Amino acid sequence: MGFKEQLLALPLKEEAIDIPGVGQAVVRELSAAEQDAYWAAVTTTDKDGKASVVRGSVRLELVARSLRNGDGQRVFADEEVAQLRAVPSSVVTRVFLAAQRLNGMDQEDGELKGN
């Protein structure tokens, strides 16, 4: 298998985390296309073309896009992100930190670090 085929065959990383009162949950790394869609959802562009992060949805958007059920399907669809506002912040933070780590965002994206 050539380099290109090996690259395209790389699996997305997953991490099982414990959510107290619920049980095990799966947090999955985003594909490049999914991460592009994530950034499109949490950023805005000003009249000069400069992108800036819309802070209100950064954590919830990443949690919604990374949290998976046992079949590997998203638990929350794009239009259901606001429902996560009712989830305890400690749970959102736990999932967010795992998703951030899996996607390498804790290392390279200063805008997300510590949010």
C-alpha positions as semicolon CSV with decimal commas, in nm:
position;residue;x (nm);y (nm);z (nm)
1;M;0,000;0,000;0,000
2;G;0,138;0,340;-0,098
3;F;0,173;0,644;0,123
4;K;-0,146;0,807;-0,007
5;E;-0,351;0,494;0,060
6;Q;-0,199;0,457;0,407
7;L;-0,279;0,819;0,488
8;L;-0,638;0,785;0,369
9;A;-0,681;0,463;0,568
10;L;-0,576;0,615;0,903
11;P;-0,847;0,554;1,162
12;L;-0,996;0,835;1,367
13;K;-0,895;0,815;1,733
14;E;-1,157;0,742;1,997
15;E;-1,153;0,765;2,374
16;A;-1,400;0,615;2,618
17;I;-1,473;0,844;2,910
18;D;-1,687;0,797;3,218
19;I;-1,980;1,032;3,267
20;P;-2,100;1,004;3,628
21;G;-2,464;0,904;3,645
22;V;-2,474;0,798;3,278
23;G;-2,185;0,558;3,220
24;Q;-1,934;0,526;2,941
25;A;-1,934;0,766;2,647
26;V;-1,721;0,769;2,334
27;V;-1,546;1,083;2,220
28;R;-1,416;1,063;1,864
29;E;-1,160;1,265;1,675
30;L;-1,304;1,472;1,391
31;S;-1,210;1,410;1,030
32;A;-1,055;1,704;0,844
33;A;-1,393;1,778;0,682
34;E;-1,572;1,761;1,018
35;Q;-1,316;1,994;1,174
36;D;-1,359;2,241;0,886
37;A;-1,735;2,234;0,948
38;Y;-1,670;2,288;1,321
39;W;-1,453;2,594;1,254
40;A;-1,716;2,730;1,014
41;A;-1,976;2,697;1,291
42;V;-1,771;2,874;1,560
43;T;-1,603;3,150;1,362
44;T;-1,714;3,460;1,184
45;T;-1,533;3,671;0,927
46;D;-1,523;4,050;0,946
47;K;-1,538;4,284;0,646
48;D;-1,158;4,263;0,610
49;G;-1,170;3,883;0,588
50;K;-1,022;3,826;0,934
51;A;-1,172;3,528;1,114
52;S;-1,254;3,543;1,483
53;V;-1,391;3,284;1,720
54;V;-1,752;3,317;1,831
55;R;-1,694;3,217;2,191
56;G;-2,048;3,129;2,293
57;S;-2,061;2,800;2,109
58;V;-1,699;2,678;2,099
59;R;-1,729;2,411;2,369
60;L;-2,082;2,297;2,291
61;E;-2,014;2,269;1,917
62;L;-1,705;2,054;1,973
63;V;-1,886;1,835;2,227
64;A;-2,181;1,785;1,991
65;R;-1,955;1,695;1,699
66;S;-1,729;1,459;1,899
67;L;-1,968;1,271;2,131
68;R;-2,071;0,936;1,979
69;N;-2,309;0,656;2,071
70;G;-2,217;0,287;2,071
71;D;-2,273;0,266;1,695
72;G;-2,032;0,554;1,628
73;Q;-2,311;0,796;1,538
74;R;-2,329;1,150;1,673
75;V;-2,547;1,184;1,983
76;F;-2,636;1,547;1,905
77;A;-2,705;1,678;1,554
78;D;-2,603;2,031;1,454
79;E;-2,952;2,164;1,524
80;E;-2,946;2,008;1,874
81;V;-2,630;2,180;2,003
82;A;-2,831;2,422;2,220
83;Q;-2,973;2,124;2,415
84;L;-2,626;2,077;2,565
85;R;-2,673;2,400;2,763
86;A;-2,882;2,196;3,010
87;V;-2,603;1,942;3,072
88;P;-2,391;1,998;3,385
89;S;-2,086;2,207;3,298
90;S;-1,856;1,948;3,457
91;V;-1,976;1,690;3,204
92;V;-1,944;1,931;2,910
93;T;-1,592;2,017;3,026
94;R;-1,495;1,650;3,057
95;V;-1,611;1,573;2,702
96;F;-1,468;1,898;2,565
97;L;-1,122;1,835;2,711
98;A;-1,114;1,483;2,566
99;A;-1,228;1,611;2,225
100;Q;-0,978;1,895;2,238
101;R;-0,697;1,650;2,317
102;L;-0,800;1,398;2,047
103;N;-0,812;1,672;1,786
104;G;-0,478;1,827;1,884
105;M;-0,650;2,152;1,973
106;D;-0,495;2,166;2,318
107;Q;-0,152;2,204;2,155
108;E;-0,199;2,431;1,858
109;D;-0,510;2,642;1,897
110;G;-0,453;2,908;2,161
111;E;-0,808;3,033;2,111
112;L;-0,948;2,709;2,252
113;K;-0,695;2,636;2,524
114;G;-0,851;2,687;2,864
115;N;-1,206;2,755;2,738
